[in-house]
Amino acid sequence: ITLCGSIKFKTEFMKVQEKLTLDGNIVLTPNFFNNIKNKIDLDTKKMLDGMHKQKIDMSDEIYVINLGGYIGESTKAEIEYAKTKSKKISYLESIK
């Protein structure tokens, strides 16, 4: 399962990762939980985005950390990518 969502929800990512792992799943997470957007160039950002897509490719499912219903633009793109790959999509909180 690949976790997707805003890195500002680091604490929730850790809780979900622990639960899913203890449930017997292999869990893949984002590369960083620090905001590095202003510290990297566009090529590096594209590389990291590509790596996250590879994680989605390796997974059977993505699990979206949408605390408070928040889904940012990058996460929306990851959801759409997962849909094109026919991946199961689960959410922390039900979506409206």
N, C-alpha and C positions, 0 to 999 in steps of 0.2 A: 504494500500500500504506500503510495506517495502522498505525503502531506502537502497541502497547498494552502496559502493564505498570507496575510500580511505578517511581516516579521516583527511588527510591534506586538504581536500576540505570543511572544516567545514562551511565556509561562504556560499558556494553554497548549502550545505545541508540545512542550515537555510532558504535560499530563496525558495528552492523547497518545503520544508516542509510547509512553510507559504502559498505558492500558492496552493498546493494540498489540504491543509486543508480548505482554503477559497473556493475551488471548491467543498467542501462537502465530502472530503475523510477523513477516519481515517488513520493517517500516523504513522508508526513505524520507529524508527531510531536506529542507532548503540548505544550500551551501553555507550560508551565513545568517546569523541573527543580529548582526550589527548593520546599521544603515551605511552601506559603502557606495551608494549611488553617486554621491558627489566626489568620491575619491577614485573612481575608475573611468576609463575612457569607453567610448561606445563599442569598440571591438570587444573589450573584456565583458561588458554587459551582455552583448550578443552571445558570447561564448558561454557565460553562466546560464543564460536563458536556455540555450541549446542543451546544456548539461541537465537542466531540470526537465526538459522535454524527454531526454533519454531516460531519466528516472521514471517518467510517466509511461514511456514505451515498455520498460521492464516490469511494470506493475500490472496487476489485474484490476486495480481500483485506485481512484484518488479520493482522499478524505479532505474536505474543505473546512478549514478553521475559519468560520464566519461569525466570530464573537460579536454579539450585538447586531447581527445581520449584516455586518460590513464585509463587502467583497470589492476589493480594489481592481483597477484596470489589469494589472499583471495576472491576478488570480482569475479574472474573467477570461483572459486569453488562455490560461492553462485549462480552464473548464472546457472552453470551446475546442482546444486541442484534444483533450481527453475524449470528447464526444466524437471527434473525427476518427479516433482509434477504437471506438466502441468500448471504452472503459466504463466500469461501474463508477458512479459518482455518489459519494455520501457526504453529508453535511453535519457539522457539529450541532447547529441549530436549524430547525426546519426553515425552509425558504418560503417566502410569500408569493 
